[in-house]
Amino acid sequence: MCIGLGALIAVIASAAAVHAEEAGKKASSYMSPVATESFQSVMAKMKAAKPEIIKRHIALLEQRYDLSDNPLKGVAMSRGKSVQAGVRVKLPTGLTWEQLGEMTPEQIKENGVIPGGFMPLPFPNHSEGGMLFPPHVIDEIKSQEQRDLTRFDLDYDLPVHFLPEYPPALYLTTRPDLGDVSQGKVITIMNYYELFNGLLNPKQIEGVRLLVTPFPQQQFNQTEDRRSELPSRGVACFDCHVNGHTNAATHLVGDIRPQEFRHRIETPSLRGVNIQRLFGSQRALKSVEDFTEFEQRAAYFDGDPVIATKKGVNILERGSQVHFMAEFQSIVDFPPAPKLDIYGKLDPAKATEQELKGQELFFGKAKCDVCHPAPYYTDNTMHNLQVERFYKPQLINGQMASADGPIKTFPLRGIKDSPPYMHDGRLLTLADTVEFFNMIQGLKLTEPEKADLAAFMLAL
């Protein structure tokens, strides 16, 4: 018997409703593809609720972090943006970092004194989720393409001084002699051809075209359950992975249910995917081709194929389109690191004394190289830090803070260009990451050692 798509969706929705009723309070894994309320009504409600949602989330950020703009003197990202200085995670009242470092996980958990910034970071509205872009990204795409990535229900949360520079530089493994080939521009459908014609081969140019072409996505499409005021053409891969790097656009992982257990995820950089063997923070996809195909088929739509069909999923052809996109991604290089030698270690003739001390700590007392060996500072596997050893499970602004599980080891090459840190962006500076791992690993680093370690990572 042949059944039409509309009938199939109705059958699935009906079955999901029956299942939900039978399951009582247990949430369904499926979203309903059938809208039960008009778009105008939903938008009015969400706009009215937005100020209170934002107020609650900003209060959490201010409770956890020092959000001031305090640049680190003499250190900049590849195109000159300042790197933020200092530890920004706030300690519980009456506690010092030295005291925290002396406590066991059991003591920290029992006394409830883990710094809030070390716990999972919720999405601005965790029960809603979806792709969310920084305001300067929205402005640039609107200017170039007249395509609006504004959501009527939410605004981006982290201050721009904690985000990667925009636009970021683009380096190619095939033409290191050219340096930054972006010419200081945000690469979009409007300019990719003039930038790359004569520089890339035809397959790679076609890959770039697909990476900058907008396709329907959960929040940005033509249906009545979108989150853009006007019907949208969708989003492009490079809307988040701008110039093959990242702009810190945020989302929720699509592979966890129920909603409160889903993790916030910051957009990872595509720099150096040629040396990586795992893709996705937890999914452990085995190739950049798998990752590329997965993103458009599933991640764009919260891992729900029924909703993807309704909203217009773009099915990429594996043998050509996916291959072409992957071929370009595989030549996106890390930024230059002039102080590193051919083995990925510091050249003593170029490095400072502090950086050399930090390198000794990195490969010694701090045990960083267990997961981040030279030359690219990743071991291409996954590790479970078991951060839940330090706190009791709790609901924070709609997210259940519990076990994160295993997370892939991201490369540390060029790390100063990629704030904020950790898979969910909970750590705003490299100094924060040093304090975090000092606690997690029980390293008992001194204050000078922490500063030395951060200085080394800034040189990578």
Beta strands, then each sheet from edge to edge (+ up, - down):
strand 1: 71-76
strand 2: 82-84
strand 3: 171-172
strand 4: 250-252
strand 5: 264-266
strand 6: 332-333
strand 7: 382-383
strand 8: 394-396
strand 9: 399-401
strand 10: 407-408
sheet 1: 1+ 2-
sheet 2: 3+ 6-
sheet 3: 4+ 5-
sheet 4: 7+ 10-
sheet 5: 8+ 9-
end
